[in-house]
Amino acid sequence: MRDALSSLAERILRDQASLSERARETRAGRPELIASVVPVEISLSVCAVDGGLFAYRLHGHDVVAARSVAVNFIYQDSRLESFDYYPSRSPDMSLSVESALDEHEANVFRSLTRLGSELSCAIEALKSYSPALMLMDGSLWTVPSDRPAQDSRLAPLYGEVVELYKELYSACGDKGTLLCGVIKDSRSRKLASSMGFSCSDTVLCSHMLKKAERTAVFPYFEDKQKEPAGFWEKLRVFYMKPSENDLPLRVEFIGEEGDVSRVSSLIFSLSSISESFAYPAILIEADMRAAMDRNEAEGLQADIRALEMRPLRRNSRPFR
């Protein structure tokens, strides 16, 4: 096993060295792909939303407990002046249940439930705070794995999530709020594939970008994709490296190409808190408030058992 692990490590190192060299060549041959990011002083209201999820399967039913928290930070001269939480610092969980789902549908159900919770929270927080900048933990649109089949019983739930996206886009437009999605571990390959690389965009950009640099902005949707008309034409993407020792961030935003300088400067300035973990501090706070800890999960399971319903045998196995 040790020899196999050594061989694996050598292969990974060779692949990384080759990728790094090709990325440097691409950078040198296509300088238009790279732009510098200039930090800015922040004096505005920033709101961030994240959600937590607990899933439990009981007698053919998928039970999902979800909660989302919005955190609002008010900065003055890049210093935190005040903060608030919506609906509270530690809100109650909401329960959803579906039955007779296969494994793929169960995963879709969990994801759509979480998205619905986060989007609803963002819409209400927008009404309460009217922030200049709204940050979502994750993408500003559904990923392919979130989309059920057209004849699936989850299709109406997917439609509800799409309508919530539309409502959030419109509300941000009405209030003049800049809407951004920040993804720290993206597996998208669109940018890398367009340049002939067989890796994720994040891995490529980790070799191609230096600290305080970003890629050129590109549209979220390809021309061949037929998404509903509206804000989708203004959904744009770029990658940015706020720290030398952490992976780049994928940033999505609603706006024009010319807005990328302002967006990148704001996200960079909010993220440059650590050389080893580059992520907006306000999104870290939202994640900590929304996440369900072990005690809460165990308490929820105990409440379910208190209903005098025996758990499935695979969850009560007396041995490993």
C-alpha positions in Angstrom: 0.0 0.0 0.0 2.8 2.4 0.8 4.4 1.8 -2.6 1.0 2.4 -4.3 0.6 5.7 -2.3 4.1 6.8 -3.3 3.4 6.1 -6.9 0.1 8.0 -6.7 1.8 11.0 -5.1 4.5 11.0 -7.8 1.8 10.9 -10.6 -0.1 13.8 -9.0 3.0 15.9 -8.6 3.9 15.3 -12.3 0.5 16.2 -13.4 0.5 19.4 -11.3 3.9 20.4 -12.7 2.8 19.9 -16.3 -0.5 21.8 -15.6 1.4 24.6 -14.0 3.8 24.9 -17.0 0.9 25.0 -19.5 -1.0 27.5 -17.4 2.1 29.8 -17.4 2.3 29.5 -21.2 -1.3 30.3 -21.6 -1.0 33.3 -19.3 2.0 34.6 -21.3 0.3 34.0 -24.7 -3.1 35.5 -23.7 -2.5 38.4 -21.4 -6.1 39.6 -22.1 -7.3 36.8 -19.8 -5.8 38.3 -16.7 -6.6 41.6 -14.9 -5.4 43.1 -11.6 -7.8 43.6 -8.7 -7.5 46.8 -6.8 -8.6 46.8 -3.1 -11.1 49.5 -2.0 -12.2 51.0 1.2 -15.6 49.7 2.2 -18.3 52.0 3.5 -21.6 50.3 2.8 -24.1 47.8 4.0 -23.4 44.2 3.0 -25.9 41.3 3.5 -24.9 37.6 3.2 -27.1 34.5 3.2 -26.3 30.9 3.9 -28.3 27.8 4.9 -28.0 24.7 6.9 -29.6 21.3 6.3 -30.3 18.0 8.1 -31.7 15.1 6.2 -33.2 11.9 7.7 -34.8 8.9 6.0 -37.6 7.2 7.9 -39.8 4.4 6.6 -39.6 5.4 3.0 -40.0 9.2 3.8 -37.3 11.7 3.3 -37.4 14.3 6.1 -35.4 17.5 5.6 -34.9 20.2 8.2 -33.6 23.5 6.9 -32.8 26.9 8.1 -31.3 30.0 6.6 -29.7 33.1 8.2 -29.0 36.5 6.7 -26.3 38.5 8.3 -26.1 42.3 7.7 -22.8 44.1 8.3 -22.5 47.9 8.1 -19.0 49.0 7.2 -17.5 52.4 7.6 -14.0 53.0 6.4 -13.6 49.2 6.1 -14.4 48.8 9.8 -17.5 47.0 11.1 -19.8 49.5 12.6 -22.8 47.3 13.4 -24.5 44.0 12.5 -27.8 42.2 12.6 -29.3 38.9 11.8 -32.5 37.9 9.9 -34.8 36.3 11.0 -32.6 35.9 14.1 -29.2 34.8 15.3 -30.4 31.1 15.6 -33.7 30.7 13.9 -35.9 27.6 14.1 -35.7 24.9 11.5 -38.5 24.3 9.0 -39.4 20.7 8.1 -40.3 19.3 4.7 -41.1 15.7 3.8 -41.5 13.6 0.6 -42.0 9.9 0.2 -41.1 7.3 -2.4 -38.1 9.1 -3.8 -35.2 7.2 -5.3 -31.6 8.2 -4.3 -31.2 10.8 -7.1 -34.6 12.4 -6.3 -33.8 12.4 -2.6 -30.6 14.4 -3.3 -32.6 16.8 -5.6 -35.2 17.2 -2.9 -32.6 18.2 -0.3 -30.9 20.6 -2.6 -34.1 22.3 -3.7 -35.3 22.6 -0.1 -32.1 24.3 0.9 -32.2 26.7 -2.1 -35.8 27.6 -1.4 -35.0 28.4 2.2 -31.9 30.5 1.3 -33.7 32.4 -1.5 -36.8 33.2 0.7 -34.5 34.4 3.5 -32.5 36.6 1.0 -35.7 38.2 -0.3 -37.0 39.0 3.2 -33.6 40.3 4.3 -33.4 42.5 1.2 -36.7 44.1 2.3 -35.4 44.6 5.9 -31.9 46.0 5.2 -31.8 47.3 1.6 -28.1 46.5 1.4 -25.8 47.9 -1.3 -24.3 44.4 -1.7 -26.0 41.0 -1.3 -23.8 37.9 -1.2 -25.1 34.4 -1.6 -23.1 31.3 -0.6 -23.1 29.5 -3.9 -24.3 30.0 -7.4 -26.9 32.4 -8.6 -28.6 29.7 -10.6 -29.4 26.0 -10.2 -26.8 23.4 -11.2 -27.8 20.5 -13.5 -27.9 18.1 -10.6 -30.7 20.2 -9.0 -33.1 19.8 -11.9 -35.6 16.9 -11.7 -37.1 15.2 -14.7 -40.1 17.0 -16.2 -42.4 14.2 -15.1 -40.9 14.1 -11.6 -43.1 14.8 -8.6 -40.4 17.4 -7.7 -40.9 19.4 -10.8 -43.3 21.8 -9.1 -40.8 22.4 -6.3 -38.1 23.2 -8.9 -40.6 25.7 -10.5 -41.0 27.3 -7.1 -37.2 27.7 -6.7 -37.0 29.3 -10.2 -39.7 31.8 -9.3 -37.8 32.7 -6.1 -34.6 33.3 -8.2 -36.7 35.6 -10.4 -38.1 37.4 -7.4 -34.7 38.0 -5.9 -33.2 39.2 -9.1 -36.1 41.7 -9.6 -36.0 42.9 -6.0 -32.2 43.6 -6.2 -32.7 45.4 -9.4 -35.5 47.6 -7.9 -33.4 48.5 -4.8 -30.2 49.0 -6.7 -28.5 46.1 -4.8 -25.5 44.4 -6.3 -26.2 40.7 -6.2 -23.2 38.2 -6.1 -22.8 34.5 -5.6 -19.4 33.4 -4.2 -18.3 29.8 -4.6 -15.2 28.6 -2.9 -15.0 25.0 -4.3 -16.4 25.1 -7.8 -16.1 22.1 -10.0 -17.1 23.9 -13.2 -14.9 23.1 -16.2 -16.3 25.6 -18.7 -13.3 28.0 -18.8 -10.7 25.3 -18.6 -12.3 23.3 -21.4 -12.5 26.3 -23.7 -8.7 26.6 -23.4 -8.0 22.9 -23.9 -7.4 21.9 -20.3 -8.7 18.8 -18.7 -9.3 20.0 -15.1 -11.6 22.2 -13.2 -11.6 26.0 -13.7 -10.6 26.4 -10.0 -7.5 24.2 -10.4 -6.5 25.9 -13.6 -6.9 29.4 -12.1 -4.9 28.4 -9.1 -1.9 28.0 -11.4 -2.7 30.8 -13.8 -3.5 33.6 -11.3 -1.4 35.4 -8.8 -2.7 37.1 -5.7 -4.9 40.1 -6.4 -5.7 38.9 -9.9 -8.8 37.8 -11.7 -9.8 36.3 -15.0 -11.7 38.2 -17.7 -15.4 38.1 -17.2 -17.5 35.7 -19.2 -21.3 35.0 -19.5 -22.8 32.3 -17.3 -24.8 30.8 -20.1 -23.6 29.8 -23.6 -25.5 31.0 -26.6 -26.8 27.6 -27.3 -28.6 27.4 -24.0 -32.1 28.6 -24.1 -32.9 30.0 -20.6 -35.9 32.3 -19.9 -35.3 35.9 -21.0 -34.6 38.5 -18.3 -31.8 38.8 -15.9 -30.1 35.6 -17.2 -28.5 37.7 -20.0 -26.7 39.7 -17.3 -25.5 36.7 -15.2 -21.7 36.8 -15.5 -18.8 34.9 -14.0 -15.1 35.4 -13.2 -12.4 33.8 -11.0 -10.3 35.7 -8.5 -7.4 34.9 -6.3 -7.6 36.9 -3.1 -4.7 35.0 -1.4 -1.5 33.4 -2.5 -2.1 30.3 -0.4 -5.7 29.5 -1.1 -7.6 28.5 -4.2 -9.3 31.1 -6.3 -13.0 32.0 -5.8 -15.6 31.8 -8.5 -17.7 34.9 -8.4 -21.1 35.3 -10.2 -22.9 38.6 -10.4 -25.9 40.2 -12.1 -24.8 43.2 -14.2 -22.8 44.5 -17.1 -19.3 43.5 -18.1 -18.1 46.9 -17.0 -19.3 46.2 -13.4 -16.6 43.5 -13.0 -14.0 46.0 -11.7 -16.2 47.2 -8.8 -17.5 43.7 -8.0 -14.0 42.2 -7.9 -12.6 45.0 -5.8 -15.4 44.6 -3.2 -15.2 40.8 -3.0 -11.4 41.0 -2.8 -11.5 43.6 0.0 -14.1 41.5 2.0 -12.1 38.3 1.5 -8.5 39.3 2.3 -8.7 38.3 5.9 -6.3 35.3 5.9 -3.5 34.1 3.6 -4.7 30.5 4.0 -8.5 31.0 3.8 -9.7 33.7 1.4 -13.5 34.1 1.7 -15.7 37.0 2.7 -15.9 37.3 6.5 -19.6 38.0 6.4 -20.3 34.7 4.5 -18.2 32.8 7.1 -20.5 34.3 9.8 -23.6 33.4 7.9 -22.3 29.8 7.5 -21.6 29.5 11.3 -25.1 30.8 12.2 -26.9 28.6 9.7 -25.0 25.3 10.2 -26.5 22.6 12.4 -24.2 21.3 15.0 -24.0 17.7 16.2 -26.2 18.3 19.3 -29.0 19.8 17.2 -28.9 16.9 14.8 -29.0 14.4 17.6 -31.8 16.3 19.2 -33.8 16.2 16.0 -33.3 12.5 15.7 -34.4 12.0 19.3 -37.5 14.1 18.6 -38.3 11.8 15.6 -37.8 8.7 17.7 -40.1 10.2 20.3 -42.9 9.8 17.8 -42.7 6.1 18.7 -41.6 5.2 15.1 -38.8 2.6 15.0 -35.9 3.7 12.8 -34.8 1.7 9.8 -32.6 -1.3 10.7 -29.6 0.1 8.9 -29.6 3.0 11.3 -29.8 0.8 14.4 -27.3 -1.9 13.6 -25.7 -3.1 16.9 -22.3 -3.7 15.3 -20.0 -2.3 12.6 
